[in-house]
Amino acid sequence: MKQPSLYTLPSVRYRRKVTVFSLIVLLTVATCIYLGFDPLMLFTEFHYVVDLAGNMLPPNFELFRSNGHVWWAILETISMAFLGTIYGGLIAFVLAFLAASNTMPAWAVRQVVRFSLSLMRVIPSLVIILVFVVAIGLGPFAGMLTLVWTTIGTFGQLFTQVIENIEPGPSEAMYAIGASRTQVIRYAILPEIFPSFIANLLYSFDINMRAALALGIFGGGGIGFELYMAMRVLRYKDALALVCFTIVLITIVEKLSDHLRKKVLGAGALK
Amino acid sequence: MLPVIALAIAVEGAALVCGANIRGLNSGLIRGFVFLGQMFPPDWSAFPELLGPAFDTIIIAILGTFFGTIISLGFGLAAASNVAPRWLRRLTRGMIRIERAIPEIVILLFLVAAFGLGPFGGVISLTIGCIGMLGKLFADAIEEIDPVSIEAIEALGASKFQVIYYGVLQPVIPAIISFALFRFELNIRLSVILGAVGAGGIGLELYRAFSLLDYNRGCSALIITLALVFITERLSEYLRSKVRLEGALR
């Protein structure tokens, strides 16, 4: 039973919770007002969405039969992602050995490589594609080089961690019997990290597929560019067909990548 | 040997499709360096007027992450096997999977077509974009809760709402916060890119400066963007390590 006569102040924890909660609400409202963002607009102006849906449906799947150019664009996107993954992955692989503390003895080299990797990661891909489009020209080649760049940034760091986290036992045993650093890398470190390298490469392909789509819009070519053009000239039925195809494509790539990764790493290694 | 040959053929074929060749790369690199040289020095007078758009970009990312986390939490609950019935779980997981396959930029293109240019589309597309990643992560986190603690709360006679609040939400709060912070990092980058397609902010300034060949101004925008991404990354990492520490202590 509650005792109504007992008047106590709310506990410190309760007050803290209320303060945090009301601060968050106030801040959200303030930023919404600053930006002119009205979440209710999504419901009050919903007729625009209905109009757009009316314009988009049904998707024009005829596009894939009548227009061979679309298939070329799809091929471009896949090739872009593939080459970006392969070249980016290989360069990242080499750089990772230069950045890991157990394979690279020189402190200065390690720091330089690490710094360049983190610099590559910080630069947004928008800037990189803009620079490559100026340097190489519009088209999938610029998109592919952007993917190489971003893959090096993210996977260089990842591989460095993988190399640094290996079991030290085998390397130490080999050093003890007088093996050189190259021999240790070749016979102790490489076999251990190879499955993880392949698995990460597959994962990277999955990511690059999505990125390749987005890059197309900024001049990277491929299906992203086709989609952007279709939207610009208000051919919404074509655009929706392309989006449907994209969803299927990305889902297939994701499933395939997951399946192969499971195979490479052994069952149960990937959840 | 066969896989290596197959790989080499695939690489060659892909290079043909992309129009990638070493000569193009060489001449392109030279042009690229010349271009980078043209960007310097940055246009210092542009900095004050670029700070406003940079602030817009941050706000879009914050609001997108905030609303996205709330909505994803709903999706996460509906997709967790220990909370939702089977049919709802199947349906929600399917929706999450489909969302994950659509890049945010495509969502934005459709929103721009419906609502016009402006930060509104940016916030909404980031919000929707959160569902694919956070929804799945939240659902997995909720499914990993020890069923004993939920049973214990049920045994005390708690209502369905109380079970969800105390038994399901409370234990995953550290996970929610740290995933949301991680997503915020991504959203800052996305917000820059979405800006160029029509959400406004520093991304638009960057894109416009490059298209108008005003490279010095582009360099200023680039410096601000780099600072933005770098600071948010550090901040999010710091906060996440703090959340992890507190979560571990509890």
Chai-1 contact restraints between the chains, C-beta under 6 A:
chainA,res_idxA,chainB,res_idxB,connection_type,confidence,min_distance_angstrom,max_distance_angstrom,comment,restraint_id
A,T31,B,I59,contact,1.0,0.0,6.0,A-B,restraint_1
A,T31,B,L63,contact,1.0,0.0,6.0,A-B,restraint_2
A,L35,B,I59,contact,1.0,0.0,6.0,A-B,restraint_3
A,L35,B,P119,contact,1.0,0.0,6.0,A-B,restraint_4
A,F37,B,P119,contact,1.0,0.0,6.0,A-B,restraint_5
A,F37,B,F120,contact,1.0,0.0,6.0,A-B,restraint_6
A,F37,B,V123,contact,1.0,0.0,6.0,A-B,restraint_7
A,Y48,B,A114,contact,1.0,0.0,6.0,A-B,restraint_8
A,Y48,B,F115,contact,1.0,0.0,6.0,A-B,restraint_9
A,V49,B,A114,contact,1.0,0.0,6.0,A-B,restraint_10
A,L52,B,A113,contact,1.0,0.0,6.0,A-B,restraint_11
A,L52,B,A114,contact,1.0,0.0,6.0,A-B,restraint_12
A,L75,B,V17,contact,1.0,0.0,6.0,A-B,restraint_13
A,E76,B,V17,contact,1.0,0.0,6.0,A-B,restraint_14
A,S79,B,A14,contact,1.0,0.0,6.0,A-B,restraint_15
A,S79,B,V17,contact,1.0,0.0,6.0,A-B,restraint_16
A,S79,B,C18,contact,1.0,0.0,6.0,A-B,restraint_17
A,M80,B,C18,contact,1.0,0.0,6.0,A-B,restraint_18
A,F82,B,A14,contact,1.0,0.0,6.0,A-B,restraint_19
A,L83,B,A14,contact,1.0,0.0,6.0,A-B,restraint_20
A,I86,B,V11,contact,1.0,0.0,6.0,A-B,restraint_21
A,V122,B,L226,contact,1.0,0.0,6.0,A-B,restraint_22
A,V122,B,V229,contact,1.0,0.0,6.0,A-B,restraint_23
A,V122,B,F230,contact,1.0,0.0,6.0,A-B,restraint_24
A,P124,B,R189,contact,1.0,0.0,6.0,A-B,restraint_25
A,P124,B,V192,contact,1.0,0.0,6.0,A-B,restraint_26
A,L126,B,V192,contact,1.0,0.0,6.0,A-B,restraint_27
A,L126,B,I193,contact,1.0,0.0,6.0,A-B,restraint_28
A,L126,B,A196,contact,1.0,0.0,6.0,A-B,restraint_29
A,V127,B,L222,contact,1.0,0.0,6.0,A-B,restraint_30
A,L130,B,F210,contact,1.0,0.0,6.0,A-B,restraint_31
A,V134,B,F35,contact,1.0,0.0,6.0,A-B,restraint_32
A,A135,B,G28,contact,1.0,0.0,6.0,A-B,restraint_33
A,A135,B,R31,contact,1.0,0.0,6.0,A-B,restraint_34
A,A135,B,G32,contact,1.0,0.0,6.0,A-B,restraint_35
A,I136,B,G28,contact,1.0,0.0,6.0,A-B,restraint_36
A,G139,B,G19,contact,1.0,0.0,6.0,A-B,restraint_37
A,P140,B,C18,contact,1.0,0.0,6.0,A-B,restraint_38
A,F141,B,C18,contact,1.0,0.0,6.0,A-B,restraint_39
A,F141,B,G19,contact,1.0,0.0,6.0,A-B,restraint_40
A,F141,B,A20,contact,1.0,0.0,6.0,A-B,restraint_41
A,M144,B,C18,contact,1.0,0.0,6.0,A-B,restraint_42
A,M144,B,A20,contact,1.0,0.0,6.0,A-B,restraint_43
A,R210,B,P103,contact,1.0,0.0,6.0,A-B,restraint_44
A,L213,B,P103,contact,1.0,0.0,6.0,A-B,restraint_45
A,A214,B,P103,contact,1.0,0.0,6.0,A-B,restraint_46
A,A214,B,I105,contact,1.0,0.0,6.0,A-B,restraint_47
A,M231,B,L109,contact,1.0,0.0,6.0,A-B,restraint_48
A,I247,B,A101,contact,1.0,0.0,6.0,A-B,restraint_49
A,I250,B,A101,contact,1.0,0.0,6.0,A-B,restraint_50
A,T251,B,A101,contact,1.0,0.0,6.0,A-B,restraint_51
